Amino acid sequence: MRGWGFREALKYPLLWPLYGLCIADLSWLTFSATRTLLYNPDVVLDHKNNPEPWQAYREGRYRLWAGTYDYSKLKCKAPIFKDNDVIPVDDGNN
């Protein structure tokens, strides 16, 4: 093979499955990365307008598969913290 161009790739039909798998893998990588950036609550792209994005998912559950359990009736027991709050620490001396 003299080069990596499309015309050179057409001359070697035994390599077509390899090229197809590479294209499929790159397509899946692009789709997966885009889906993660757009829909995953752990990824924050705009900290200025949304400084505490985890509060939006406080009552909801982010699950790949939730099964038959109804998470809408559960309440979050964790306290609400803001940026400058001081968390009291129990050192066991009391």
Distance bins in CASP14 RR format, pairs under 12 A and 6 or more apart:
PFRMAT RR
TARGET T0000
AUTHOR 0000-0000-0000
RMODE 2
METHOD distances of the structure
MODEL  1
1 7 0 0 0 0 0 1 0 0 0 0 0
1 8 1 0 1 0 0 0 0 0 0 0 0
1 9 0 0 0 0 1 0 0 0 0 0 0
1 10 0 0 0 0 0 1 0 0 0 0 0
1 11 1 0 0 1 0 0 0 0 0 0 0
1 12 1 0 0 1 0 0 0 0 0 0 0
1 14 0 0 0 0 0 1 0 0 0 0 0
1 15 0 0 0 0 1 0 0 0 0 0 0
1 19 0 0 0 0 0 1 0 0 0 0 0
2 8 1 0 0 1 0 0 0 0 0 0 0
2 9 0 0 0 0 0 1 0 0 0 0 0
2 11 0 0 0 0 1 0 0 0 0 0 0
2 12 0 0 0 0 0 1 0 0 0 0 0
3 9 0 0 0 0 1 0 0 0 0 0 0
3 11 0 0 0 0 0 1 0 0 0 0 0
3 12 0 0 0 0 0 1 0 0 0 0 0
4 12 0 0 0 0 0 1 0 0 0 0 0
4 15 0 0 0 0 0 1 0 0 0 0 0
4 19 0 0 0 0 0 1 0 0 0 0 0
4 22 0 0 0 0 0 1 0 0 0 0 0
5 11 0 0 0 0 0 1 0 0 0 0 0
5 12 0 0 0 0 0 1 0 0 0 0 0
5 15 0 0 0 0 0 1 0 0 0 0 0
5 19 0 0 0 0 0 1 0 0 0 0 0
6 12 0 0 0 0 0 1 0 0 0 0 0
6 16 0 0 0 0 0 1 0 0 0 0 0
6 19 0 0 0 0 1 0 0 0 0 0 0
6 23 0 0 0 0 0 1 0 0 0 0 0
8 15 0 0 0 0 1 0 0 0 0 0 0
8 19 0 0 0 0 0 1 0 0 0 0 0
9 15 1 0 0 1 0 0 0 0 0 0 0
9 16 1 0 0 1 0 0 0 0 0 0 0
9 17 0 0 0 0 0 1 0 0 0 0 0
9 18 0 0 0 0 1 0 0 0 0 0 0
9 19 1 0 1 0 0 0 0 0 0 0 0
9 20 0 0 0 0 0 1 0 0 0 0 0
9 22 0 0 0 0 0 1 0 0 0 0 0
9 23 0 0 0 0 0 1 0 0 0 0 0
10 16 0 0 0 0 1 0 0 0 0 0 0
10 19 0 0 0 0 1 0 0 0 0 0 0
12 18 0 0 0 0 1 0 0 0 0 0 0
12 19 0 0 0 0 1 0 0 0 0 0 0
13 19 0 0 0 0 0 1 0 0 0 0 0
15 21 0 0 0 0 0 1 0 0 0 0 0
15 22 0 0 0 0 1 0 0 0 0 0 0
16 22 0 0 0 0 0 1 0 0 0 0 0
16 23 0 0 0 0 0 1 0 0 0 0 0
17 23 0 0 0 0 0 1 0 0 0 0 0
17 24 0 0 0 0 0 1 0 0 0 0 0
18 24 0 0 0 0 0 1 0 0 0 0 0
18 25 0 0 0 0 0 1 0 0 0 0 0
19 25 0 0 0 0 0 1 0 0 0 0 0
19 26 0 0 0 0 0 1 0 0 0 0 0
20 26 0 0 0 0 1 0 0 0 0 0 0
20 27 0 0 0 0 1 0 0 0 0 0 0
20 28 0 0 0 0 0 1 0 0 0 0 0
21 27 0 0 0 0 0 1 0 0 0 0 0
21 28 0 0 0 0 0 1 0 0 0 0 0
22 28 0 0 0 0 0 1 0 0 0 0 0
22 29 0 0 0 0 0 1 0 0 0 0 0
23 29 0 0 0 0 0 1 0 0 0 0 0
23 30 0 0 0 0 0 1 0 0 0 0 0
24 30 0 0 0 0 0 1 0 0 0 0 0
24 31 0 0 0 0 0 1 0 0 0 0 0
25 31 0 0 0 0 0 1 0 0 0 0 0
25 32 0 0 0 0 0 1 0 0 0 0 0
26 32 0 0 0 0 0 1 0 0 0 0 0
26 33 0 0 0 0 0 1 0 0 0 0 0
27 33 0 0 0 0 0 1 0 0 0 0 0
27 34 0 0 0 0 0 1 0 0 0 0 0
28 34 0 0 0 0 0 1 0 0 0 0 0
28 35 0 0 0 0 0 1 0 0 0 0 0
29 35 0 0 0 0 0 1 0 0 0 0 0
29 36 0 0 0 0 0 1 0 0 0 0 0
30 36 0 0 0 0 0 1 0 0 0 0 0
30 37 0 0 0 0 0 1 0 0 0 0 0
31 37 0 0 0 0 0 1 0 0 0 0 0
31 38 0 0 0 0 0 1 0 0 0 0 0
31 39 0 0 0 0 0 1 0 0 0 0 0
32 38 0 0 0 0 0 1 0 0 0 0 0
32 39 0 0 0 0 0 1 0 0 0 0 0
32 40 0 0 0 0 0 1 0 0 0 0 0
33 39 0 0 0 0 0 1 0 0 0 0 0
33 40 0 0 0 0 0 1 0 0 0 0 0
33 43 0 0 0 0 0 1 0 0 0 0 0
34 40 0 0 0 0 0 1 0 0 0 0 0
34 43 0 0 0 0 0 1 0 0 0 0 0
35 43 0 0 0 0 0 1 0 0 0 0 0
36 42 0 0 0 0 1 0 0 0 0 0 0
36 43 1 0 0 1 0 0 0 0 0 0 0
36 45 0 0 0 0 0 1 0 0 0 0 0
37 43 1 0 1 0 0 0 0 0 0 0 0
37 44 0 0 0 0 0 1 0 0 0 0 0
37 45 1 0 0 1 0 0 0 0 0 0 0
37 46 0 0 0 0 0 1 0 0 0 0 0
38 44 0 0 0 0 0 1 0 0 0 0 0
38 45 0 0 0 0 1 0 0 0 0 0 0
39 45 0 0 0 0 0 1 0 0 0 0 0
39 57 0 0 0 0 0 1 0 0 0 0 0
39 62 0 0 0 0 1 0 0 0 0 0 0
39 64 0 0 0 0 0 1 0 0 0 0 0
40 53 0 0 0 0 0 1 0 0 0 0 0
40 57 0 0 0 0 0 1 0 0 0 0 0
40 62 1 0 0 1 0 0 0 0 0 0 0
40 64 0 0 0 0 0 1 0 0 0 0 0
41 50 0 0 0 0 0 1 0 0 0 0 0
41 52 0 0 0 0 0 1 0 0 0 0 0
41 53 1 0 0 1 0 0 0 0 0 0 0
41 54 1 0 0 1 0 0 0 0 0 0 0
41 55 0 0 0 0 0 1 0 0 0 0 0
41 56 1 0 0 1 0 0 0 0 0 0 0
41 57 1 0 1 0 0 0 0 0 0 0 0
41 58 0 0 0 0 0 1 0 0 0 0 0
41 60 0 0 0 0 1 0 0 0 0 0 0
41 61 0 0 0 0 0 1 0 0 0 0 0
41 62 1 0 1 0 0 0 0 0 0 0 0
41 63 0 0 0 0 0 1 0 0 0 0 0
42 53 0 0 0 0 1 0 0 0 0 0 0
42 54 0 0 0 0 1 0 0 0 0 0 0
42 56 0 0 0 0 0 1 0 0 0 0 0
42 57 0 0 0 0 1 0 0 0 0 0 0
42 62 0 0 0 0 1 0 0 0 0 0 0
43 50 0 0 0 0 0 1 0 0 0 0 0
43 53 0 0 0 0 1 0 0 0 0 0 0
43 54 0 0 0 0 0 1 0 0 0 0 0
43 62 0 0 0 0 0 1 0 0 0 0 0
44 50 1 0 0 1 0 0 0 0 0 0 0
44 51 0 0 0 0 1 0 0 0 0 0 0
44 52 0 0 0 0 1 0 0 0 0 0 0
44 53 1 0 1 0 0 0 0 0 0 0 0
44 54 0 0 0 0 1 0 0 0 0 0 0
44 55 0 0 0 0 0 1 0 0 0 0 0
44 56 0 0 0 0 0 1 0 0 0 0 0
44 57 0 0 0 0 0 1 0 0 0 0 0
45 53 0 0 0 0 1 0 0 0 0 0 0
46 53 0 0 0 0 1 0 0 0 0 0 0
47 53 0 0 0 0 1 0 0 0 0 0 0
47 83 0 0 0 0 0 1 0 0 0 0 0
50 56 0 0 0 0 1 0 0 0 0 0 0
50 57 0 0 0 0 0 1 0 0 0 0 0
51 82 0 0 0 0 1 0 0 0 0 0 0
51 83 1 0 0 1 0 0 0 0 0 0 0
51 84 0 0 0 0 0 1 0 0 0 0 0
52 58 0 0 0 0 1 0 0 0 0 0 0
52 80 0 0 0 0 1 0 0 0 0 0 0
52 81 0 0 0 0 1 0 0 0 0 0 0
52 82 1 0 0 1 0 0 0 0 0 0 0
52 83 1 0 0 1 0 0 0 0 0 0 0
52 84 0 0 0 0 0 1 0 0 0 0 0
52 85 0 0 0 0 0 1 0 0 0 0 0
53 62 0 0 0 0 0 1 0 0 0 0 0
54 60 0 0 0 0 0 1 0 0 0 0 0
54 62 0 0 0 0 0 1 0 0 0 0 0
54 76 0 0 0 0 0 1 0 0 0 0 0
54 78 0 0 0 0 0 1 0 0 0 0 0
54 80 0 0 0 0 0 1 0 0 0 0 0
54 81 0 0 0 0 1 0 0 0 0 0 0
55 76 0 0 0 0 1 0 0 0 0 0 0
55 78 0 0 0 0 0 1 0 0 0 0 0
55 79 0 0 0 0 0 1 0 0 0 0 0
55 80 1 0 0 1 0 0 0 0 0 0 0
55 81 0 0 0 0 1 0 0 0 0 0 0
55 82 0 0 0 0 1 0 0 0 0 0 0
55 83 0 0 0 0 0 1 0 0 0 0 0
56 62 0 0 0 0 0 1 0 0 0 0 0
56 76 0 0 0 0 0 1 0 0 0 0 0
57 63 0 0 0 0 0 1 0 0 0 0 0
57 71 0 0 0 0 0 1 0 0 0 0 0
57 76 0 0 0 0 1 0 0 0 0 0 0
57 78 0 0 0 0 0 1 0 0 0 0 0
58 74 0 0 0 0 0 1 0 0 0 0 0
58 75 0 0 0 0 1 0 0 0 0 0 0
58 76 1 0 1 0 0 0 0 0 0 0 0
58 77 0 0 0 0 0 1 0 0 0 0 0
58 78 1 0 0 1 0 0 0 0 0 0 0
58 79 0 0 0 0 0 1 0 0 0 0 0
58 80 1 0 0 1 0 0 0 0 0 0 0
58 81 0 0 0 0 0 1 0 0 0 0 0
59 71 0 0 0 0 1 0 0 0 0 0 0
59 72 0 0 0 0 1 0 0 0 0 0 0
59 73 0 0 0 0 0 1 0 0 0 0 0
59 74 1 0 0 1 0 0 0 0 0 0 0
59 75 1 0 0 1 0 0 0 0 0 0 0
59 76 1 0 1 0 0 0 0 0 0 0 0
59 77 0 0 0 0 0 1 0 0 0 0 0
59 78 0 0 0 0 0 1 0 0 0 0 0
59 80 0 0 0 0 0 1 0 0 0 0 0
60 66 0 0 0 0 0 1 0 0 0 0 0
60 70 0 0 0 0 0 1 0 0 0 0 0
60 71 1 0 0 1 0 0 0 0 0 0 0
60 72 1 0 0 1 0 0 0 0 0 0 0
60 73 0 0 0 0 0 1 0 0 0 0 0
60 74 0 0 0 0 1 0 0 0 0 0 0
60 75 0 0 0 0 0 1 0 0 0 0 0
60 76 0 0 0 0 1 0 0 0 0 0 0
61 67 0 0 0 0 0 1 0 0 0 0 0
61 69 0 0 0 0 1 0 0 0 0 0 0
61 70 0 0 0 0 0 1 0 0 0 0 0
61 71 1 0 1 0 0 0 0 0 0 0 0
61 72 0 0 0 0 1 0 0 0 0 0 0
61 73 0 0 0 0 0 1 0 0 0 0 0
61 74 1 0 0 1 0 0 0 0 0 0 0
61 75 0 0 0 0 0 1 0 0 0 0 0
61 76 0 0 0 0 1 0 0 0 0 0 0
62 71 0 0 0 0 1 0 0 0 0 0 0
63 69 0 0 0 0 1 0 0 0 0 0 0
63 71 1 0 0 1 0 0 0 0 0 0 0
66 72 0 0 0 0 0 1 0 0 0 0 0
66 74 0 0 0 0 0 1 0 0 0 0 0
78 87 0 0 0 0 0 1 0 0 0 0 0
79 85 0 0 0 0 1 0 0 0 0 0 0
79 87 0 0 0 0 1 0 0 0 0 0 0
79 88 0 0 0 0 0 1 0 0 0 0 0
80 87 0 0 0 0 0 1 0 0 0 0 0
81 87 1 0 0 1 0 0 0 0 0 0 0
81 88 0 0 0 0 0 1 0 0 0 0 0
88 94 0 0 0 0 0 1 0 0 0 0 0
END
